[in-house]
Amino acid sequence: MFKLILNYFLGIGPVRTREFKSLTLKNPNFIDQPETLTTILKREKGTAICYGEPNIFGEEQLSHHRKIGNRYRYQAKGIYSEPDRILFSLERGCIFGSIGIIYDQKSRTAIKEAAEDWFKPISKHPLFTALRLKKPVFKKGVALSLCTTGADGGFYHFLLESIPKIAFCKEIFCSLDYIIVPGDETAWKKKWLDWLNIPNEKIIWQKSTSHYQFDQLLFTSRLIKDQQISLWQLNSLNQLLARDLVEKYHLKEKIVYITRKNVKERMLEWEEDFIANNPHLIVFDAAELSVNDTIVLFQQAKKIISPHGAGLSNLIFSKPGTTVIEIYPNDKTYQPCYQRICNLLGIHHSATWVDFENKNSVSGLNYLNKIISSLVLKN
């Protein structure tokens, strides 16, 4: 509290959070008023989203659903409310950090709709008590923020939460001077931005301490609630990304296995034995593929097996009737995002838990071979 008070009198950053409407002028009864760029540019109404029951191989695996208190973090099925999609514009708007905290410098007010953190309100962010915050770097022109929590370093959040902002702003996209991309510049982000034909000179890499101000700063409300995938999102991404493809694979009768061999987390330690036991598998590392090849691969493959991981985000390009087996390590709790993508697209999804370290355990190599035989080879 003491730092918050000091920041209020001595700092330059935001000291409060408010809804965007608190910054808009009351509508006067006369016309002769200065123009303002602080406004809502676009609004679309969200609809209902329906998910079915997940297909989990082995009834005992239901214990892997995580709870917060006495409630499940993710419901097994249900009808959800898709959020309204809103495009905001803030005159002389400032943006801080990779999650994209946007604030009005004049009133020192952060926009409530602009950013969320994982485990605490955005008002608890260290920015609100930062006494030595440097002034924002000013850039002349119009910028669009793609920032959202997790997108700075995670492909799932980048593809499914940041890129849809471009689709939502397609009418004004060519008029933008800057695209604000969360996190450090990486090869995997660059290949998707290149595929979208975004020039390097327009990209601003918004890192954890990046601080900018623009003539006009555009940003959206949260377009997708956490793991509540929508058809609008899937259709928008396919329209935006799945074009001008060069056909390369012929995989309709093949079984594709997506490896995580180059990823430290959730690596199947006995993967080589599993592949040797299943010579019918065609192995791909999604991280090594071009965007074109990634989309074509997932469009053409009719049977896909993969450890749980961001590579499965590419299921958004798969066709109805595809069979997907998602493999979890025994210590990982269930995440419904990929099952829900499949649910909306008419894809047959199954999940199971495997011992990623010991191939000789009850849930090791023989167990996984049994699943492949039961759910993939017989179909």
C-alpha positions in Angstrom: 0.0 0.0 0.0 2.9 2.4 0.9 4.5 1.9 -2.6 1.1 2.4 -4.2 0.7 5.7 -2.4 4.2 6.8 -3.4 3.6 5.9 -7.0 0.4 7.9 -6.9 2.3 11.1 -6.0 5.8 10.4 -7.5 5.4 7.9 -10.3 4.3 8.2 -13.9 2.6 4.8 -14.5 -1.0 3.8 -13.9 -2.5 3.9 -10.3 -5.9 2.4 -11.0 -7.8 0.1 -13.3 -11.1 1.1 -14.8 -13.4 -0.1 -17.6 -12.8 1.6 -21.0 -16.1 3.5 -20.8 -14.7 5.6 -18.0 -12.3 7.3 -20.5 -14.9 8.1 -23.1 -16.4 11.6 -23.1 -20.0 12.1 -22.2 -22.0 12.9 -25.3 -22.6 16.7 -25.3 -25.7 18.3 -26.7 -23.8 20.2 -29.4 -21.7 19.2 -32.3 -18.7 21.6 -32.2 -16.3 19.4 -30.2 -12.7 18.3 -30.7 -12.4 14.9 -32.4 -11.1 12.1 -30.3 -9.5 8.8 -31.2 -10.6 7.2 -27.9 -13.5 5.1 -28.9 -14.9 1.7 -29.6 -14.2 0.9 -33.3 -16.0 -2.5 -33.6 -18.2 -4.8 -31.6 -19.5 -8.3 -32.3 -21.9 -10.3 -30.1 -20.6 -13.7 -28.9 -22.8 -16.8 -29.1 -23.2 -20.0 -27.2 -20.5 -22.7 -27.4 -21.4 -26.4 -26.8 -18.9 -29.1 -25.8 -19.6 -32.8 -25.4 -18.1 -35.3 -23.0 -14.4 -36.1 -23.5 -13.5 -39.6 -24.5 -10.9 -40.8 -21.9 -9.3 -44.2 -22.4 -9.5 -46.0 -19.0 -12.1 -44.9 -16.5 -9.5 -44.5 -13.7 -8.1 -41.6 -15.6 -10.9 -39.3 -14.5 -8.8 -38.7 -11.4 -6.6 -36.4 -13.5 -9.1 -33.6 -13.6 -7.7 -30.8 -11.5 -9.8 -29.2 -8.8 -9.7 -25.7 -7.2 -11.2 -26.1 -3.8 -14.1 -28.5 -4.3 -14.8 -27.5 -7.9 -13.3 -28.8 -11.1 -11.1 -26.3 -13.0 -12.6 -27.4 -16.3 -16.1 -28.8 -16.7 -16.3 -32.1 -18.6 -19.1 -30.8 -20.9 -21.6 -28.0 -21.1 -22.8 -24.9 -22.9 -20.6 -21.8 -22.5 -21.0 -18.1 -23.3 -18.6 -16.9 -25.9 -17.4 -13.3 -25.0 -18.4 -10.3 -27.1 -15.5 -9.2 -29.3 -14.6 -5.5 -29.0 -12.0 -3.4 -30.8 -10.9 -0.4 -28.7 -8.9 2.7 -29.7 -7.0 4.8 -27.2 -5.6 8.2 -28.1 -2.0 8.6 -27.0 -2.3 5.1 -25.5 0.6 3.5 -23.5 1.4 -0.2 -23.4 3.6 -2.0 -20.8 5.0 -5.6 -20.6 4.4 -8.7 -22.6 0.9 -9.3 -21.3 0.0 -5.9 -22.8 -1.2 -3.6 -19.9 -2.7 -0.6 -21.7 -3.2 2.7 -19.9 -4.1 6.3 -20.4 -1.1 8.4 -19.2 -3.1 11.6 -18.7 -5.5 10.0 -16.1 -3.0 7.2 -15.2 -5.8 4.7 -15.7 -5.2 1.1 -16.9 -7.9 -0.4 -19.1 -9.6 -3.3 -17.4 -10.6 -5.1 -20.6 -7.0 -5.0 -22.1 -5.1 -7.5 -20.0 -5.4 -10.4 -17.6 -2.9 -12.3 -15.5 -3.1 -15.9 -14.5 -3.5 -15.9 -10.7 -4.1 -12.3 -9.5 -6.0 -9.2 -10.6 -4.1 -7.0 -13.0 -4.2 -4.2 -10.4 -1.7 -6.3 -8.4 0.9 -6.1 -11.1 4.3 -4.5 -10.1 3.7 -1.8 -12.6 1.2 -0.1 -10.2 3.9 0.4 -7.6 6.9 1.1 -9.9 8.4 4.4 -8.8 11.3 4.4 -11.2 9.4 3.6 -14.3 11.0 5.1 -17.4 8.9 7.2 -19.7 7.3 5.3 -22.6 9.1 5.4 -25.9 6.9 7.4 -28.2 6.2 6.1 -31.7 4.1 8.1 -34.2 1.3 6.3 -35.8 -1.3 3.6 -35.2 -0.5 0.3 -33.5 -2.4 -2.9 -32.8 -1.6 -5.0 -29.8 -1.6 -8.8 -30.2 -0.6 -9.2 -26.5 -2.4 -11.7 -24.3 -1.3 -13.8 -21.3 0.9 -16.7 -22.3 1.4 -15.7 -25.9 4.9 -14.3 -25.3 6.4 -17.8 -25.0 3.7 -20.3 -25.8 2.6 -21.4 -29.3 -0.9 -22.4 -28.2 -1.7 -18.9 -26.9 0.1 -17.2 -29.7 -1.8 -19.1 -32.5 -5.2 -19.3 -30.8 -5.4 -16.1 -28.9 -3.0 -13.5 -30.5 -3.5 -14.3 -34.2 -7.3 -14.1 -34.1 -6.9 -10.4 -33.2 -5.6 -9.9 -36.7 -8.6 -11.6 -38.2 -10.9 -9.5 -36.1 -9.2 -6.3 -37.3 -9.0 -7.3 -41.0 -10.9 -4.2 -42.3 -8.3 -1.8 -40.9 -5.2 -4.0 -40.9 -3.6 -2.4 -44.0 -3.9 1.0 -42.2 -1.7 0.0 -39.2 1.8 1.4 -38.8 2.8 -1.2 -36.1 1.9 -4.6 -34.9 2.8 -5.2 -31.3 3.8 -8.9 -30.8 4.2 -10.3 -27.3 7.6 -11.5 -26.0 11.0 -11.9 -27.6 11.6 -12.4 -31.3 11.8 -16.1 -32.0 12.0 -18.2 -35.2 8.6 -19.9 -34.6 6.8 -16.6 -34.2 8.6 -15.1 -37.2 7.6 -17.9 -39.5 3.9 -17.4 -38.8 4.2 -13.6 -39.0 6.0 -14.0 -42.3 3.2 -16.3 -43.5 0.8 -13.4 -42.7 3.0 -11.1 -44.8 3.7 -8.7 -41.9 6.8 -6.6 -42.8 9.6 -6.7 -40.2 9.6 -2.9 -40.0 6.0 -3.0 -38.7 6.7 -5.4 -35.8 7.4 -4.3 -32.3 8.5 -7.0 -29.9 6.8 -6.3 -26.6 9.0 -7.8 -23.9 8.5 -8.0 -20.1 9.7 -4.4 -19.6 8.8 -2.8 -22.9 7.0 0.5 -22.6 5.6 2.4 -25.6 3.2 5.1 -26.4 1.5 5.7 -29.8 -0.7 8.4 -31.4 -3.4 5.7 -31.5 -3.3 2.4 -29.8 -5.7 -0.3 -30.8 -6.5 -3.4 -28.7 -9.2 -5.9 -28.3 -11.2 -7.3 -25.4 -10.3 -10.9 -24.5 -11.6 -12.7 -27.6 -11.5 -16.2 -26.1 -11.9 -17.3 -22.5 -9.2 -19.7 -21.3 -9.6 -23.0 -23.3 -13.1 -22.1 -24.3 -12.5 -22.6 -28.0 -15.1 -21.1 -30.4 -16.1 -21.8 -34.0 -15.6 -18.1 -34.7 -12.0 -18.5 -33.6 -11.4 -21.7 -35.7 -13.1 -20.3 -38.8 -11.2 -17.0 -38.6 -7.9 -18.7 -38.3 -8.5 -21.1 -41.2 -9.6 -18.2 -43.4 -6.6 -16.1 -42.4 -3.9 -18.8 -42.6 -5.0 -21.7 -44.8 -4.5 -20.1 -48.2 -2.1 -20.4 -51.1 -1.0 -23.9 -49.9 1.4 -26.1 -51.8 0.2 -29.7 -51.5 3.1 -32.0 -50.3 1.8 -35.0 -48.3 -0.5 -37.9 -49.1 -1.4 -39.1 -45.6 -5.0 -40.2 -45.6 -4.2 -43.8 -45.1 -1.2 -43.1 -42.8 -0.8 -42.7 -39.0 1.0 -39.5 -38.1 2.9 -39.3 -34.9 3.9 -35.8 -33.6 7.2 -36.0 -31.7 8.3 -33.7 -28.9 11.9 -35.0 -29.1 13.3 -31.5 -29.2 11.2 -30.2 -26.3 12.4 -30.6 -22.7 8.9 -30.9 -21.2 6.6 -33.9 -21.7 9.1 -35.9 -23.8 8.2 -39.6 -24.1 11.5 -41.1 -22.9 11.0 -44.4 -24.6 9.7 -42.9 -27.8 12.2 -44.7 -30.0 11.0 -48.1 -28.7 7.4 -47.0 -29.3 8.2 -46.0 -32.9 10.1 -49.2 -33.5 7.1 -51.2 -32.2 4.8 -49.3 -34.6 6.4 -49.2 -38.1 3.2 -47.9 -39.6 3.8 -44.5 -37.9 5.1 -41.5 -39.9 7.0 -39.3 -37.5 6.9 -35.5 -37.7 8.3 -32.7 -35.5 5.8 -29.8 -35.9 8.4 -27.3 -34.7 10.7 -28.1 -37.7 8.0 -27.7 -40.4 7.2 -24.6 -42.4 3.8 -23.1 -42.0 2.7 -24.4 -45.4 3.8 -28.0 -44.5 2.2 -27.8 -41.0 -1.2 -26.8 -42.4 -1.1 -29.4 -45.2 0.1 -32.1 -42.8 -2.9 -31.5 -40.4 -5.3 -31.1 -43.3 -4.4 -34.4 -44.9 -3.6 -36.7 -41.9 -6.6 -38.8 -40.9 -5.0 -40.4 -37.9 -2.9 -38.4 -35.5 -1.1 -39.5 -32.3 0.8 -37.0 -30.1 1.9 -36.3 -26.5 0.0 -33.4 -25.0 1.6 -30.1 -26.2 1.3 -27.0 -28.3 1.9 -28.9 -31.6 -1.7 -30.1 -31.2 -2.9 -26.5 -31.7 -2.5 -27.2 -35.4 -5.6 -29.5 -35.1 -7.5 -26.3 -36.0 -6.6 -27.2 -39.7 -7.8 -30.9 -39.5 -10.8 -32.2 -41.2 -14.0 -33.8 -39.8 -13.6 -37.6 -39.3 -9.9 -37.4 -38.3 -8.9 -39.6 -35.3 -6.7 -38.1 -32.7 -5.0 -39.7 -29.7 -3.7 -37.3 -27.1 -1.2 -38.8 -24.7 -0.6 -37.3 -21.2 2.2 -38.0 -18.7 0.8 -39.5 -15.5 1.6 -36.4 -13.5 -0.2 -34.0 -15.9 -3.8 -32.8 -15.2 -6.3 -32.7 -18.0 -6.5 -29.7 -20.3 -9.6 -29.7 -22.5 -8.4 -27.3 -25.2 -7.6 -29.9 -27.9 -10.5 -32.1 -27.1 -12.8 -29.0 -27.6 -11.2 -28.1 -30.9 -11.9 -31.7 -32.1 -15.4 -31.5 -30.6 -16.3 -28.4 -32.7 -14.7 -29.7 -35.9 -16.2 -33.2 -35.8 -12.8 -34.9 -35.0 -12.7 -38.2 -33.0 -10.6 -37.3 -30.0 -9.4 -39.7 -27.2 -7.1 -38.9 -24.3 -5.1 -41.3 -22.1 -2.4 -41.1 -19.4 1.0 -42.9 -19.9 4.1 -43.4 -17.8 6.5 -41.2 -19.9 9.6 -42.4 -18.0 9.3 -46.2 -17.5 8.2 -48.2 -20.5 7.9 -51.3 -18.4 5.3 -49.9 -16.0 1.6 -50.8 -16.1 0.9 -47.7 -18.2 4.1 -48.0 -20.3 4.9 -49.3 -23.8 2.5 -52.3 -23.8 -0.3 -50.1 -22.6 0.2 -47.5 -25.3 0.5 -50.2 -28.0 -2.9 -51.6 -26.8 -4.5 -48.1 -27.2 -3.1 -47.7 -30.7 -4.4 -51.1 -31.6 -7.8 -50.5 -30.1 -8.5 -46.9 -31.2 -6.4 -46.4 -34.4 -5.5 -49.6 -36.2 -9.0 -51.1 -36.1 -10.6 -47.9 -37.5 
